[in-house]
């Protein structure tokens, strides 16, 4: 204490600011080292501790800092985390990647600043840290449900490569993991801060003999045991669920194709007969009379197919020819479709106007089911990739359109479906197709299952990002969707990683990046509904309400204090 008093105030502030920045960067680095698919998620349980220390140093020196200091000092850490884990977006667009990293880090810092302000106004550490959990969950929940959605770094996703630890997601979904991470971080920080205070108090008193070492040691042990239990108990329960879970036999015979069509040089130029030919050259030897379903990737067909006359297009006719040879086969095709609105039909905000006539049309990223049924079934992708398939519709955000990520074809908002459609199929249980980015959204994915899907497909095109962590992270998230819904997943990537995933989240027969491949798999259908499937993101819903009440309560306390001071 005496040494600090001898340091000039300017030098002390310079040292303190540097310390705050280093604490922030330490959190960012630890979060990055914990992240899938090659990180170790146990680091998540300590990743926020430096940030919590930074916040407390700012709060305890309020006269030296502004109300925005927590925002500014947390930003370097969140920027580092976003940059190190999602830098691969740059393979598509430098400007788009920069905006994604900068904006998401800014949103995270805003959340941390709101937590700090609420804790300060409430004057209570427990209530303040409860606010942190609520606000962070609220932020992740928002990221699942607005136009700028980017739930890639939601904390619960951090266990996707260690899915054996989170089998209990069938009850909580990924938000259970988010609460787990934040709660343990708060407990660990509480232990560390108490220990630091005890040491400091003993040093200031210069009477270490007054501290009962035996009682102190016992207290420290109890403080350490509680977070250890909080870490290990859920993992132990998860392993119990994993080894006691047994799939009910209800076989579905599938063929999964990875055609490896270059998204930059081939996808929009190859003729339909060549695309279907490449798919069938791979799938043909694997298909037989017992095969129930053939799964092809997102955007496999890039013929300009108008849904008003869909049966006349060459791609569909070629698929119909395959069905005549294998009448019990069902084929899921990924493609781009268009729909011309008829006079009197409601025109949605995503519609585009024909250049030479007063009529409108929509463009879709579609999954098309071809079977013996006379009518094709289609599902339109509805969780759209921001900056690629949907542009912000909010006032004040229109300027972001110039940073739209161009992945070929038309850039701009696509049409969507309001219902998670399940396909009627021949000679097999109901199946649904989730398209690419949609597989990150837990409750959204569960809606297909609630609507009757007993087997799930993920069709995707992960070639845009190159051989980077991007396509591996995207694949890892599918483990969580299988656990949450206890559904087998057939994953077809144009390139990236194709595989089949069982109901415990284990992946089988994973393909290599940029290698054409075919998988012949037998998976089990399941009609049981998990707790999470039935109730969705209930944790996020209720914690968001609690967070709102805490924030309003803190404002009420602040107003009352102001009135007391004036009187």
N, C-alpha and C positions, 0 to 999 in steps of 0.2 A: 504493500500500500504506500509506504514511504517512498519507494523507488518511483512509483507512478507520479507522485506529487512533484518529483524533481524534473519530470519530463515536460518541456513546453507544450502548451495546449495544441499548437499547430502540429507538432511532431506526433503527439498522442493521437490526434484525429487521423493523421495520415496512416499511422500504424493500424488503427482500428478499422479504417475503410479497407485497407489491404487485407486484413484478416477476414472481414465480412465477404469480400469477393472470393477469397480462397475457400472459405467454408461453402459458399454457393457452388463453386466449381467442383468441389469434392463430391457434393451430392449428385451433380450432373454426371460425373465420371462413374460413380458407383451405380447409378441407375443404368447407365449405358452398359457396364460390365455385367449387369444382371439380366439384360434383355435377351429374348430369344433371337436367333435360334441357337446361338453358341454361348450365351451368357449363363451364369449360375444364379438362379432366382433367389437363393437364400440371402443374397446381398440386398435384395429389396427390403428386408426387415431392418436394415440399418441405413438405407440410402437417404432418408429424410432427416436423420439425426443432425448432420451439419447445418442443414437449412433451418431446423428448429432452433439450433444454437444461434445462428445468425439473427433470427427473428427476435430471440430473447435479448441479445446484446443491443439491438436497435431499440427495443421497447424499454429496456432499463436505462437507456441514455437518450430519452426522448428530447431533452433540451438541445441535444447536438444534431438531431436529425429532423427531417420533414415528414409529413404524413405519407409521402410517396416513397420513402426510403426502402421499405420492405419490398415494394414492387421492383425498384431498380436493382437492389442487391440480390434478389432471387432470380432475376432475369438471366444473368450469365450462366447459372447452373441449368436452368430449363432450356436455354438455347443450346448448350453443349449436349444435353441429353437428346434433344430433337435432332440436332445435326448429326451426331454420331450414329443414331439408329435409323434415320430415314433419309440420309444423304443420297441414297440410290435413286430418288425421284429425279435427280439431275440428269439421269440417262435419257429422260424424255424431254425435259425442258429446264434450263438453268433458272430462268425467272420464276417459273412455277414452283420449283423446289425451294428457292429462297423464300417465296411468300409463305409456303406451307410451314417451313421451319420457324420463320420469324413470327408469324401470326399465332401458331400454336403455343410457342414459348410465351408470347405475350398473354394469351388467355390463362395459362398456368400461373403466371406471376400475378395476374389480377386476382385469381382465386386465393393465392397466398396472402396478398395484401388485405383482402376482405377478412380472411381469418384473423390476421394480426389486429386489425382495427376492432373486430368484434370481441376478441379476447381482452383488449385494452379497455373497451367500454364496459364489458361485463365485470372486469376486475376479478376474474376467477380463472385459474389455470384449467381445472377440469372442464368447465363450460366452454372455455376457449378452444381446447383441443377437441371437444365434441363438435364444435363448430367447424373445425378443420376437416374432420371426417365427413360431415354433412355437406359442406361446400364443395369438397373435392368430388364426392359422389354426384352432387348436383351438376357439376361441370361435366363429368363423364356422361351423365344421363342426357344432358343437352347435346353433347357431341354425337349421340346416337339418333337425335331427332330434329336437327335443323339442317338448312341447306349447306352450311359449312362443316358438315359432319366429318370427323376425322378421329374415330375411336381406336386407331391403331395403337396408341400408347396408353390406353386405359390400363390401369395397374393390374387388374385381374387377368389380362392377357399375358402377363409376365411369366405365368407358369405353364404356358402352352407346350413347351418342350419337355417339361417335367410333369406330364399330365397324371402320373401316378400319385402326385401329391394332392390333387384336387378332384378326386372322384366325387366328393360331396357337392360339386357344382350342379349335380342333378337336383339338388334342393335349393341352392342359392343363386346359381348362375355365376358369371364372372364378377358380378358386384360383390359377392361374398369374398372373393380374393382381394378386391380393392379395400374393403373394410379390414380384412385380416392384416394386410400390409401396413395400413396407416395406424391401426391400433397397436401393433407390435412396435412400430417406430416410436410412438408416443410413450409406451412403457419403457423402452430402452433409453430414450432421452431422459425420462423422469429419473431413472436409476443413475444415469451419468451426471445429471445436474445436481441431484441430491448428494452424491458422493463428492462432487467438486465443492459444494457448499459446506459439507462436513469438514473437509480438509482445510478449507479456507478459514472457517470459524475456529478450528483448533489452532491454526497457525497464528491468527490474530490474538487469541487469548493467551498464547504462549504457555498454556497449561495442558499439554497433551495427557498428563497423568490423570486429569479429571475425566477423560473419556473412558468409559468402561469398554475395553477392547473386546471382551467376550460378547457383550450385548451388541456392540457395533458390528462385529463379525457376523453375528446371527442375523442382524437386520439386513446387512448387505446380501447374505445368502438368500434370504426370503425375497428380496427385491429382484435378484437374478433368477430365482426359480420361477417366478410368475411369468415373465416373458418367454422363458424356455418352454414352459407348459403350453403357453399360447402358440408357440411355433410347432412343437412336436405333437401335441394332441390331435390337431386337425390332420397332420400327415399320417399319424398312426391310424386314425379313423378312415382315412382315404385308402390306405393299403388294405384295411379290413374289407372295405367295400369292393376294392379291386379283386381280391382273391376269392371273395364269396359271390361275386356276380357271375351268373351263368346264363348264356343266351339260350332262349327257347328255339328249338329247331323249326325253322320255317324258311327253307332254302329258296334263294333267288339266284339264278345263273346269269352272270353279266359278262359283257366284254367292254373294256374301256380302251379308248384309242387316244394316243398322243401323236397327232400327225406332224407336228413340228413345222408349221407353215410360218415363214418369217413375217412377223407383223409389219415390218417396215418396207420390205421389198416385194413380198408375194401376196399378202393377204387380200389386197384390194385390186390385184391385177390378174390372178389366176382364173381361168374360166371354170364354171361350175363342174363340168364333166371331169376336169383334171383334179379339182379338190375332192369330189366324191370318190374319184378313182384312187386317189392317194389314201383316203380313209379306208376304203374297202380292200385295197391291197394289203393293208395291215390287219384289218379285222376279219377278212374273209376266211383265212385258215383257222381262226379261233371260233367262228360261229358254227353251230350245228343245230340240230332239231330241238335240243334241250335249252338253247339259249333264250332267256326271257327278255333281255334288254341290251341294246347297244348304246353306249354313251359317248357322244362326241363333244368337243370343247366349245366354249363361247366363241361366237363370231366365226365359226368354221365356214359358214356360207355367206359370201358377200355379194351375191347376186341381188340386184335391186328388186326385191320381191314385194309386191303390193298385196296386202291382205284381202283386198276387195276381190282379187282373182288369183289367190295364192296357189290353187291347184294347177294353174297353167304353166308354172315356172319349171325350168329344166331341173333344178336342184330337187324339187319336190317329186317330180316325175321319176327321177333316178332312184330316190328313196322308196317310192311306191314299187318300183321293179324289184328291189331287194325283198320287200315284204311278200311279194308273190312267191318268191323262192322259199321264204321262211315265214309261213303264215302266223306262227305264234310269237314272232319277234316284235318287239316295240323299240323304236329308235328315237332317241333324243338328239336333236340337231340344234346347235347354236347358230343364230344368224341375225342379220339386220333386216327388219321389215318396215313397211310404210303402210299407212292407212289414209285414204282420201275421204274426208268427211262429206257426207251427203247433205243436201239442202235440208235445213231444219234441225240438224243435229247440233248439240251443244259443242262449241269450240273451246277446248281447254287452253290455258295460258301457254302451254308448251307447243301449240300448233304453229306451223310455218305456212306462209302464204305462197301459193304458186306465183311465179313471176309474171305470167302472161294471162292469168284469169283470176276472177274473184272467187277463189276457192282455197280451202285450207287442207293441210295434211299433217300427220304426226309421224315421227321416226322413232323406232323402238330397237332396243337390244333384247332379242327374243330367244326363248327356248321353245322349240317346236316338237311336238310329239306326233310321230308318224306310226300308225298301226293299222290293223285290219279295219278299224272303224272308218266309215266313209268320210267323216269330217276331221280335219286336222285340229289339234288342240294347241293353244299357244299361251305362254306366260310371258309377260313383259317385265323386264328388270325394273324394280321399283325403289331400291336403295341405290341411287346413282352416285358415281364417283364425282366429287366436287372438282370443278375446274376442267372436267372432261365431258361428263354427260349432264351435268346440271350446273348452272351459273347462279350466283346469289340473286334472289328476287327482292331483297330488302332495300329500302331506300338508304342511300349512302354507301352501298357496297357495289354499285354498278361498275365502279372503276376497276374492280378485280377482273372484269371480263378480258382485259388486254393481257392478263397473265394466264389465260386458259391453256391447259395442257393439250396440245394437238397430238392425238394418237392416230391420226389418219382419218379419212372420211370427213364427216361434218362435225364441227365443234359447236356445241350448244346444248340446251336442255332437251332431253328426250321425253317421250311419253312414258307413263307408268300405269300399273294396275293397282286398284284399290284393294284387291283380294289376293291372298297367297294361294294360288291355284294348285290343285292336286290333279294329276292326270289319271283318267280312266285308262286302264291298260288290259291287254289280253293275257289271260293265263298267268297272272301274277298279282300280288297285293298292290295297292295304290302307291304311286311314286310321285315325287315332286323334284323340281330342278331349281336350285339356288344359283344365281349367276354371279360369279366373280366376287366383287366387293361386298355383296350381300352376306357372305359367309362370316363377316366380322361381327355381325349384329345378332346377339344371342336371342333376344325376345322375338325379333323379326324372323329368324330362322325357325324358332319354335312354333310360329304361327302356321307354317306349312304342316307341321306334325299335328297341331291342334285340329287342323282341317282334314286330317285323315291320312297323311303320308306315313307309310310304314317302312319305306326305304327312302333315303335322301340322296340326291346327286348334287355335286358342285361342279359346274362347268365354268372354266376360266381360261384366260389368256394371259399368262404371266411373262411373256417374252419382252414386254416393253422396257423392263428395268435391267435387262442383261443378267449375267450370272452373278448376282449380288445377293445380299441378305434379304432383299425385298420379296422375292418369290419364295424363299425358304421360310420367312416369317409368316407369309400368307398361308402357306401350307400348314405350318404348326398350329395356327388358330383353329383349323378344322378339328383337331383333337378335342378341343373344348366343346364344340357344337355336338359332337358325337356323345360326349359325357352328359351334357345338359339335357339332351333329348333321349338318350339311349337308343339312337338310331344308327344303323350301318350306313356308311357314306361311300358312294362311288364318285371318285374325284377324277375328272378328265381335264387336263391342262393342254392347251395347244402346244406349249412347251413350258417347262417348269418342273413340277413334280406331280405326276399322276399316281394314284394308289387306290386301294380300298381300305377303309378304316372301320374297325369293328365297334361294337357298342360300348366297349371299355375305353375307346380312344386310341387303341393300338393300330398303327399303320402297317400295311402289308404290301409287298411287291412295289416298292417305290421306284419310280423311273428316274433316270438321270436327266439333267438339264441339256436341252438342245440335241436330244437323241430321239428319233421316231421310235415309238414303242406301242405294244398292245398288251393288255392284261386280261387274262381269263380268270374270273373270280366267282366264288360262291359265297354269298352273304346271307345272313338271316334277317328276315323282316320282323318287325315288332309292333304290336298294337297297344302296348302299355304306355300310359302317360306318366311322365315324371312330375314331381311337385313343381319343378321349375317350368315345365312345359305348360302346366295348367295356370300358373300364377305369374309367369314372366318376371319382369324386373321390379318386383314388389319392394325389394330392399331399397332400390334407388328412389322409387316413388315416395315411400314413407320418410326416408332420410332427407329427401328434398324438401318436404313439408316441414320437417323438424328444423332444418337449416334456415328456412324462411322465418320460422317463429323465433329462432335464436337471434337472427339478424334484427328483426323488428323489436325484440326484447332489448337488445343492446342499444338500439336507437332510443327506446323509451328511457333506459337508465341514463343515457347521455343527456337527454332533454331535462330529466328531473334534476340532475346535478347542475345543469346550467341555471335552472330556476332557483335552486338553493343558493348558488353563488351570488346571483343577482339580489336575492333577498337578504 
